């Protein structure tokens, strides 16, 4: 089929490199925007769903993502204006709400908002650049052939480009098809009950429920093997709570599994009353089993090296990292930059192999940062004398170091040395695994 090019900024290549992005979530949209900004021709973004809904609940974007989005000429005020406007967040003791630490909200996740609202903004930015988003377009096969890789849709249609970016999420179809390996989810031993709703008038008027309904605010209650996150948006018009708890159940990995509110009410039986009652009066929730995947040895197809994974498909994060979307934005910028720095389409394989090496260490640090926070929160009060003072540093969120980082500049700075490593690997015929 004849796909019309989007209007391009100046390209480092003549003709521009072409790309197809699989998955129109936040990571896929970021990839399309970054590639377009760098002058590469995004033929289309494909997604298997027929239409998008306002799915999910709270999601955060840090300054490390915003600085790149601004560089790509995105109007980031579109996000900032619909995010949580609270300046600070409080970390509290589970049983009574005693404040253990107060931090600027930016120290955790930057701007917190509803994932669906943020997704709408990203889709708008893609549309403003004239990049086609094709719905109901499920990819069923990948071929990493010369001179271009190709994909086959469920309809039978075939498409090809110089590089194919698979940003199709944690349940990625590309991952097993492209990497020729099965990578089943592994239980983390934890699960989340999650709820996002608009409080009704009775909740707003009930003193037992309304303490956190009058303004934007973010609070965390921590206890042994459990924590609760509360996020209020739009001045109390929308309310989100998430309870992370120990779980050894075998419910499959799903974002749509109905939760058991009776079990939730049992879990919060000894929770701070100021937040307990609104949780108990919540009508319904979702049960999300938190799974993880072992770090992948490669993010790039082993044949032609021209199909590449991005975002949750290769570096999914725990909720406590608050960096999943931000790291996907970083990866988009690094991939686009690597494609800038090659001589032409014959070197796409060098760009993709440099991309994975540039990104792997950074994403692993971000992932383990989330694991560290969960373990500190769940362990700090175990066996502690209830009157003992907790050092705020023991419970504070330590994400600030992630923000003062320009992923594209880092890629340019390290390009020459990383390219040398990749060229040597191709020369010897041995691609060293990432881990």
Secondary structure, DSSP 8 states (H G I E B T S, - for coil): -----------SSSS--EEEEE--SHHHHHHHHHHHHTT-EEEEEE-SSSS------EEEE-HHHHHHHHHTT--THHHHTTS---SEEEEEETTT--EEEEEEGGGTTBEEEEHHHHHHHHHHHHHHTT--EESS--EEEEE--SS-EEEEETTS-EEEESEEEE---TT-HHHHHHH------EEEEEEEEEEEE---HHHHH-TTT-TTSSS-EEEEEEETTEEEEEEEEGGGTEEEEEEEEE------S-S--B--HHHHHHHTTTS-HHHHHHHHT----EEEEEEE----S-SB-SSSS-EEE-THHHH---GGG--HHHHHHHHHHHHHHHHHHSSSGGGHHHHHHHHHHHHHHHHHHHHHHHHHHHHHHHHTTTT--TTS---GGGT----HHHHS--HHHHHHHHHHHHHHHHHHHHHHT------
